[in-house]
Amino acid sequence: MFFGRGSGRKTAPHFSWNRSRRGLVVAALLLVAFTAQVRAAVTIDFYSHKLAMAPGLNTYFPHGFVLLSGTAPDGTPVNANLGFTARNIFINVLWEPVTGELDPTPLPDGYIAGAVNHFSFVLTDAQYGAVLAVADKWRDWPQPSYDIDTHNCVLFVKDLAMAAGLAVSDDPKFLHAPGDFLDDVAARNSAFLAAHGTLYRAPGGNGGGTEALEQRVKQLERDAREKTSAN
């Protein structure tokens, strides 16, 4: 209780409002910081695409890639796709390294709609940084950087999955089957995904890739032989 000097009357505590105001300011700052922390979250979605005909009589080969969406730790909006591919696919990709590059951004119209979303989860800030570091490493790889057996889209997605903290397989049977590989990743990390992510596809389904790819390879080999014979 505070009194004015010699007045016998109560006077307002001059500093209580200042303390309250400071308390409100601190609370507001903490709320803003907490809100920014909550909103600074990036979700990673793992996709595979089956062999398919593309517009203009082109071919979409089996492919693995990821989508990133949300807000980066610095508040920057994130809407990106990450995949690795040969810049130009000709018959020689079957037996020698060729020029490689990250997937174009954005992806062709309808490409994501025609792909299979296997699972997704929210990355930590450290995992997000690690995923971007993988993309930078593959982007800067000495050319020719694409090798169908040792440096392809499945191995790129494998590196991304490891950077995001997932358990992965080293079985070579997945080298040319991105859908099967991601089904296996989902199975290996089922407990984590059940608690912290979203599983869009039941592991063990038809991943689409190996048989279709083998058929397409045989077709390309036949076409190459026919062109050689014609010359």
N, C-alpha and C positions, 0 to 999 in steps of 0.2 A: 504494500500500500504506500502510495507516494502523496505527499502534501506540499502545497505551496508554502513558501516561507512566511510564517506569522499570519497566514490568512485564515487558518482553521478550516479551510475547504480543501476537498480533494481536487487535484489537478490531473490532467491526462498525463500518463507516462510518455514523455516525449520520444523515447527511443523504441517503444514497443512496436510501433507501426513500421519503423525502419527495419527492425529485426524480422517482422512478418514479411515485409516486402522482399528482403534479401532471401528469406526462406522460399517465397514463391518463385523468385528468379532462379534459384538453385534447382528447385523442383522442376521448373519448366525446362531448364537446360538438360537435366537428367532425362526427362521425358523425350526431348528431341534426340538425345544421344541414343537412348534405347530404341526409339522408333527407327532411326537410321540404321542401327545394328540389325534390327529385325528385317528391314526391307532389303538390306544388302545381302541377298541370297541369289545364287545362280543354280538353276536346275540343269542337269545333263540328261539327255534322252539318247539311248542307244538304238540305232536303226540298222536294218539290213534291207537290201533290194535284190530281188530275184532277176534272173536273166529275162529280158523283155525287149520287145521292139519299141524303139523311140520314134518320135516324129521325123519324117524325112528319110525313112527306111534305114535309120541308124539302129544300133543295138546298145541296150543298157546291159552291161555284164554284171554278174553277182558282185555286190559291193557292200561294204560296211562303213558307217559314218555316224557322227553324233550331232545333236543340236544343243546349243547353249542358249538359255533364256533367263532373264531376270535382271538383277541389278548388281554390278560389281562393287567391291568394297569401297571404291572411291565415289560411288553414287552414279557411275556411268551406266546407262541402259545397255543390256546385253541381248543381242539377237544374232546368233552366228551359227554356221555349220562348219564342221571339221571332218574332212575325209582326205584320203590320199589316192592318187590315180596316175596312170600314164597320160601324158599330154596328148599323144596321138596313139591309137591302138591299131597296129598292123600285125601281120602274121609273125614278124620278127620278135614280138614281145614274148613269144613262147620259148625262145632259146637265148636271148641276150638282154642285158639291161637297156632300158630306154629312158628318155627324159621323163622325169616325174614332177608332180606338182600337187599342191593342196587343191581340193575341190573348188570350183568357182563359187562365188557368192554374189547373188543368191543362186540356189540350185534351179535347174530348168523347171518350168511350170509343170505341175502335176507329179514331179518326181517324188516328193515327200508323201503325197497322197497314195502313190503306188508302192510305197515301202512298208516294211513291218516295224512297228515300234515295239521293242522287246521289254524295256524297263527304263525307269528314271528315278532320280533321287537328287536331293539338294547337296551341293558341294560345300565343304568348308572353304574359308578363304585360302588356306594353304593348299587344298586340293585344286581349287580353281587356278591358282598360280602354277601348280605343277602341270595341269592340263595344258595351259598356254605355253609352258616351257617345252612340252613335247611337240606341240604344233610348230614352234619356232625351230626346234632341232630338225624336224623332218623337212620344213620349208627350206632350210639352209643346207641340206645334205648335198654333198658334191654330186654333180651330174656325170653320167646318167644315174638317176637316183631310184628309178622304179625297176624292181626285179620281181617277176611273177612268183618266184619261189622263196626269196629271202628278204624282200623289202616291198611288201604290197599293202593293200588296204586293210587286210585282216590283222597284219602285224602292227599297223598304225593304230587301229582300234584297240588292239591288245595293250599297246603302250599307254594309250589314254585310260583304259580301264585300270591298269596298275597304278597310274598317277592318281587316279581317283580312289585308290585304296581297296580295289576289288581283287579277289583271288582269281587266277586265270590258269588255263591249261597250256602246256607246251607240246601237246600231241600234234604231230605234223598232219594228221588227217583233217585238221581244221584250216589248213593254209589257204585253201581255195573255196571255203564254204563259210562265208560270214554269218549266215543265219544259224547254222549249226554251232558255230563258235559262240555266238551270243546266247543261244539256248543253254549251252554248257556253262557260260559265265553266270547266267541267272540261277541255274541249279546249284552251283558252287556257293553262291552268295544269297541263297533263298532266305535264310534267317535274317540277314541284314536288310534285304529288300522288303521283307514282311514287316519289319519294325520301322524302317526309315525311308522306304521308297514306294514305288508303284510298279507292279508287275503286270504288263499288258498282254503277255503271251505265255501260255503254259509251256515250260521247258519240255523238250522231247517231241515237239511237233515237227512238221516238215519244214526244215530250215530253208530248203530251196537253194541249190547252188552246185553241189558236186556233180550230179548226173547231168544237169543242164549245161554246166560249163564244159564237161567232157564232150558232150554232143556238139556244142558250138566250136570247140577246138578242132574236132574231127572235120567239121564243115569247112573251117578256115584252111585246114591242111589240104582238103580236096580242092578248094578253090585255088590255092597256091600251085598245086601240081598241074591243074588245068591251064593256068596262065603260063606256067613254065613250058608245058607241052605245046601250047599255041605259038610260043615264040621260037 
